[in-house]
Amino acid sequence: MMDFIFGTRKTPAEQLRQHQRALTRAQRDLDRERGKLEQQEKKIIVDIKKAAKAGQMNACKVMAKDLVRTRRYIQKFYAMKAQLQAVSLKIQTLRSNQQMAEAMRGVTKAMKSMNNQINLPAIQNIMMEFEKESETMDMKEEMMNDAIDDVMEDEGDEEEEDAIVNQVFDEIGISLDQSVTCRRPRPAGPAAPRGAPGPRAAPPRAATWRV
């Protein structure tokens, strides 16, 4: 009801735009009036020249006063337009400041809302829990790796040792079975009586394998 009687209340931004439009319209009106005075100035100059050629000195003086007054008004219109431009610039600056204030207010509200949503104690608890679980996972992974290494170590090492021995014997031309047979000890015979000469040493036999 109040809006219907007194009209809708305008915001500061709308008021600034309205004043800006009014100043722009006033500048156009001043330019229009100044243009008319400049045309009148040219006409007066032409009339003064005609009167001077005709020898009408009194008419020349009257028109000269009119010309001086017209030029003075033209200068006033220039000055008023400059003042209106200065006021328009101030209004434009106010609009820019008002827009910047609105933007800062919106950013401030957003920052306040985000800060209210952030719960520092909960974040600290989450980080502590994450660190605890990470350490537990690392410890379990290390234990599993050690267990796997213990299970796989014997079989892998024995197979690798046999492979190395076979490779060495292959390089020198001896098989693993022949090496074991040559290194098998002979059974011991009966002991010889003291003072009796021992058995005669047999001449050395050549090896049965080729190097």
GIVENGI-V323953 format. One record per residue. N is the residue number from 1. SS is DSSP state (helix for helix, strand for strand, loop for the rest). PSI is psi in radians with two decimals (none if undefined). OMEGA is omega in whole degrees, 0 to 359 (none if undefined). Layout:
BEGIN
n->{N/N}
ss->{SS/SS}
psi->{PSI/PSI}
omega->{OMEGA/OMEGA}
END
This chain:
BEGIN
n->{1/2/3/4/5/6/7/8/9/10/11/12/13/14/15/16/17/18/19/20/21/22/23/24/25/26/27/28/29/30/31/32/33/34/35/36/37/38/39/40/41/42/43/44/45/46/47/48/49/50/51/52/53/54/55/56/57/58/59/60/61/62/63/64/65/66/67/68/69/70/71/72/73/74/75/76/77/78/79/80/81/82/83/84/85/86/87/88/89/90/91/92/93/94/95/96/97/98/99/100/101/102/103/104/105/106/107/108/109/110/111/112/113/114/115/116/117/118/119/120/121/122/123/124/125/126/127/128/129/130/131/132/133/134/135/136/137/138/139/140/141/142/143/144/145/146/147/148/149/150/151/152/153/154/155/156/157/158/159/160/161/162/163/164/165/166/167/168/169/170/171/172/173/174/175/176/177/178/179/180/181/182/183/184/185/186/187/188/189/190/191/192/193/194/195/196/197/198/199/200/201/202/203/204/205/206/207/208/209/210/211}
ss->{loop/helix/helix/helix/helix/helix/loop/loop/loop/loop/loop/helix/helix/helix/helix/helix/helix/helix/helix/helix/helix/helix/helix/helix/helix/helix/helix/helix/helix/helix/helix/helix/helix/helix/helix/helix/helix/helix/helix/helix/helix/helix/helix/helix/helix/helix/helix/helix/helix/helix/helix/helix/helix/helix/loop/loop/helix/helix/helix/helix/helix/helix/helix/helix/helix/helix/helix/helix/helix/helix/helix/helix/helix/helix/helix/helix/helix/helix/helix/helix/helix/helix/helix/helix/helix/helix/helix/helix/helix/helix/helix/helix/helix/helix/helix/helix/helix/helix/helix/helix/helix/helix/helix/helix/helix/helix/helix/helix/helix/helix/helix/helix/helix/helix/helix/helix/helix/loop/loop/helix/helix/helix/helix/helix/helix/helix/helix/helix/helix/helix/helix/helix/helix/helix/helix/helix/helix/helix/helix/helix/helix/helix/helix/helix/helix/helix/helix/helix/helix/helix/helix/helix/helix/helix/helix/helix/helix/helix/helix/helix/helix/helix/helix/helix/helix/helix/helix/helix/helix/helix/helix/helix/loop/loop/loop/helix/helix/helix/helix/helix/helix/helix/loop/loop/loop/loop/loop/loop/loop/loop/loop/loop/loop/loop/loop/loop/loop/loop/loop/loop/loop/loop/loop/loop/loop/loop/loop/loop/loop/loop/loop}
psi->{-0.76/-0.66/-0.60/-0.61/-0.91/-0.10/2.85/2.35/2.22/2.58/2.83/-0.65/-0.73/-0.66/-0.71/-0.73/-0.68/-0.79/-0.62/-0.76/-0.67/-0.71/-0.70/-0.71/-0.68/-0.66/-0.67/-0.68/-0.71/-0.72/-0.67/-0.78/-0.67/-0.67/-0.70/-0.72/-0.64/-0.67/-0.68/-0.65/-0.79/-0.69/-0.71/-0.70/-0.74/-0.72/-0.66/-0.72/-0.70/-0.75/-0.63/-0.68/-0.56/-0.12/0.33/1.50/-0.66/-0.72/-0.62/-0.70/-0.74/-0.80/-0.52/-0.70/-0.71/-0.66/-0.73/-0.73/-0.69/-0.76/-0.60/-0.73/-0.65/-0.77/-0.64/-0.69/-0.68/-0.74/-0.73/-0.68/-0.68/-0.69/-0.74/-0.67/-0.67/-0.74/-0.70/-0.67/-0.67/-0.72/-0.71/-0.68/-0.70/-0.69/-0.74/-0.75/-0.67/-0.71/-0.70/-0.68/-0.68/-0.75/-0.75/-0.63/-0.73/-0.74/-0.67/-0.72/-0.75/-0.76/-0.71/-0.73/-0.75/-0.71/-0.61/-0.53/-0.39/2.14/1.78/-0.79/-0.71/-0.68/-0.71/-0.73/-0.70/-0.76/-0.71/-0.73/-0.69/-0.77/-0.69/-0.83/-0.61/-0.76/-0.72/-0.75/-0.74/-0.71/-0.75/-0.68/-0.71/-0.71/-0.71/-0.70/-0.73/-0.73/-0.73/-0.71/-0.68/-0.67/-0.72/-0.19/-0.82/-0.92/-0.76/-0.72/-0.71/-0.76/-0.68/-0.66/-0.78/-0.68/-0.69/-0.76/-0.80/-0.65/-0.70/-0.78/-0.64/-0.62/-0.58/0.03/0.47/2.40/2.80/-0.61/-0.72/-0.68/-0.68/-0.68/-0.71/-0.54/0.01/2.24/2.58/2.61/2.50/2.41/-3.08/2.59/2.40/2.53/2.72/2.37/-0.33/2.57/2.45/2.94/2.63/2.33/2.34/2.60/2.62/2.42/2.56/2.65/2.56/-0.03/2.78/2.39/none}
omega->{180/178/179/182/186/182/180/180/184/177/177/179/178/177/178/178/179/178/178/178/179/179/178/178/178/178/177/178/179/178/180/180/178/177/177/179/179/175/178/177/179/180/180/179/178/180/179/179/179/181/179/178/180/179/179/186/180/178/177/180/180/180/176/176/178/179/179/179/179/179/178/178/177/178/178/178/176/181/180/178/178/178/178/177/178/178/178/178/177/179/178/177/178/178/179/179/179/177/178/179/178/179/179/178/178/179/179/177/180/179/179/179/179/179/178/180/181/179/184/177/179/178/178/178/179/180/177/179/178/179/180/180/178/177/178/180/178/181/179/178/179/179/178/178/178/180/179/179/179/181/186/187/186/183/182/182/182/178/179/179/179/180/180/180/179/179/180/180/177/181/181/175/180/176/182/180/178/180/180/180/181/184/181/183/177/177/183/179/179/184/179/178/182/178/180/180/181/178/182/182/179/178/183/178/178/180/183/179/180/179/none}
END
